[in-house]
Amino acid sequence: MDFPTIQTNFWDAVIAVPVVMIITQLLKIFLKIPKKYVPTIALALGLFISVFISHRHSLVAGLFMGWFYGYSAIGSYASLKTTILSYLQKRKEKHSN
């Protein structure tokens, strides 16, 4: 079995993951989706974008990169949220002393 050649490019790293994050957040806000379903939606969006838009030539490559898009969006959102909350907590503690 030959594995497909998967090349990441500017689209994969700089555009696709933020697009998944933004669409996921918009869906969460406008459709009032419960927070527990948001990671699943991000993964589904990542798979959809990858399989049908960016890696149409290979289903295996599309599935692999779709997982990358979805889980990268989930991790990036979690990291950003944790960083902001930590910063705000430290700022609050500093001003209360």
Buried (B, 14 or more C-beta within 10 A) or exposed (E): EEEEEBEEEEBBEEEBBBBBBEBBBEBBEEEEBEEEEBBEBBBBBBBBBBBEEBBEEBEEBBBBBBBBBBBBBBEBBEEEEEEEEEEEEEEEEEEEE
